[in-house]
Amino acid sequence: MLVGARTLGAADTFIDAWGLGDGEAWGMSPFGGSTRASVWDRIDPRLFLHDCGRLSRVQAAFRTAFHLPRVDSIAVGTDEPTHLEELVGALAGQVEERTVQEYRGLLRDRSRDQSA
């Protein structure tokens, strides 16, 4: 979720250029090494989900990460079994695609403004 517009665009271009289909595009964990980073207290990724209150912020960030860029699998690492259990539980969440597209648009607009 914290990926910049240029990186997101490059990933989308790569996926399209290579014609990657279902199960072939993998993403990285959206947490930048820690679910305890202050950014996760300041943003609420549940806004990207249909049922906003059902999942935790960590779960919502993980579920939304499958759409930024669109991937079928995400690599995560942890030594905490409860963290993995929490992430598996996130897969039940339904992402609001329109909100993801609006977010992508905001990232693109911001990127254009910064390069001017």
Contacts in CASP RR format, 6 or more apart in sequence:
PFRMAT RR
TARGET T0000
AUTHOR 0000-0000-0000
METHOD contacts of the structure
MODEL  1
MLVGARTLGAADTFIDAWGLGDGEAWGMSPFGGSTRASVWDRIDPRLFLH
DCGRLSRVQAAFRTAFHLPRVDSIAVGTDEPTHLEELVGALAGQVEERTV
QEYRGLLRDRSRDQSA
1 30 0 8 1.000
1 43 0 8 1.000
1 45 0 8 1.000
1 61 0 8 1.000
1 64 0 8 1.000
1 65 0 8 1.000
1 68 0 8 1.000
2 30 0 8 1.000
2 32 0 8 1.000
2 39 0 8 1.000
3 11 0 8 1.000
3 68 0 8 1.000
3 69 0 8 1.000
4 107 0 8 1.000
4 111 0 8 1.000
5 104 0 8 1.000
5 107 0 8 1.000
5 108 0 8 1.000
5 110 0 8 1.000
5 111 0 8 1.000
6 111 0 8 1.000
8 68 0 8 1.000
8 69 0 8 1.000
8 104 0 8 1.000
8 107 0 8 1.000
9 69 0 8 1.000
11 69 0 8 1.000
12 69 0 8 1.000
12 70 0 8 1.000
14 20 0 8 1.000
15 25 0 8 1.000
15 69 0 8 1.000
15 70 0 8 1.000
15 71 0 8 1.000
21 72 0 8 1.000
22 72 0 8 1.000
23 72 0 8 1.000
23 73 0 8 1.000
24 72 0 8 1.000
25 69 0 8 1.000
25 70 0 8 1.000
25 71 0 8 1.000
25 72 0 8 1.000
25 73 0 8 1.000
26 71 0 8 1.000
26 72 0 8 1.000
26 73 0 8 1.000
26 74 0 8 1.000
26 75 0 8 1.000
27 65 0 8 1.000
27 69 0 8 1.000
27 71 0 8 1.000
27 73 0 8 1.000
27 74 0 8 1.000
27 75 0 8 1.000
28 74 0 8 1.000
28 75 0 8 1.000
29 62 0 8 1.000
29 65 0 8 1.000
29 74 0 8 1.000
29 75 0 8 1.000
29 76 0 8 1.000
29 77 0 8 1.000
30 61 0 8 1.000
30 62 0 8 1.000
30 64 0 8 1.000
30 65 0 8 1.000
30 68 0 8 1.000
30 74 0 8 1.000
31 37 0 8 1.000
31 40 0 8 1.000
31 58 0 8 1.000
31 61 0 8 1.000
31 62 0 8 1.000
35 58 0 8 1.000
35 83 0 8 1.000
40 57 0 8 1.000
40 58 0 8 1.000
40 61 0 8 1.000
43 57 0 8 1.000
44 57 0 8 1.000
44 60 0 8 1.000
45 57 0 8 1.000
45 60 0 8 1.000
45 61 0 8 1.000
45 64 0 8 1.000
46 52 0 8 1.000
46 53 0 8 1.000
46 55 0 8 1.000
46 57 0 8 1.000
46 60 0 8 1.000
47 99 0 8 1.000
48 60 0 8 1.000
48 63 0 8 1.000
48 64 0 8 1.000
48 67 0 8 1.000
48 95 0 8 1.000
48 96 0 8 1.000
48 99 0 8 1.000
48 100 0 8 1.000
48 103 0 8 1.000
49 55 0 8 1.000
49 60 0 8 1.000
49 63 0 8 1.000
49 64 0 8 1.000
49 93 0 8 1.000
49 94 0 8 1.000
49 95 0 8 1.000
49 96 0 8 1.000
50 93 0 8 1.000
50 94 0 8 1.000
50 95 0 8 1.000
50 96 0 8 1.000
51 93 0 8 1.000
51 94 0 8 1.000
52 60 0 8 1.000
54 93 0 8 1.000
55 63 0 8 1.000
55 89 0 8 1.000
55 90 0 8 1.000
55 92 0 8 1.000
55 93 0 8 1.000
56 86 0 8 1.000
58 86 0 8 1.000
58 87 0 8 1.000
58 90 0 8 1.000
59 86 0 8 1.000
59 87 0 8 1.000
59 89 0 8 1.000
59 90 0 8 1.000
59 93 0 8 1.000
60 90 0 8 1.000
62 74 0 8 1.000
62 76 0 8 1.000
62 87 0 8 1.000
62 90 0 8 1.000
63 90 0 8 1.000
63 91 0 8 1.000
63 93 0 8 1.000
63 95 0 8 1.000
64 95 0 8 1.000
64 100 0 8 1.000
65 71 0 8 1.000
65 74 0 8 1.000
66 72 0 8 1.000
66 74 0 8 1.000
66 95 0 8 1.000
67 95 0 8 1.000
67 97 0 8 1.000
67 100 0 8 1.000
68 100 0 8 1.000
68 103 0 8 1.000
68 104 0 8 1.000
76 84 0 8 1.000
76 87 0 8 1.000
78 84 0 8 1.000
END
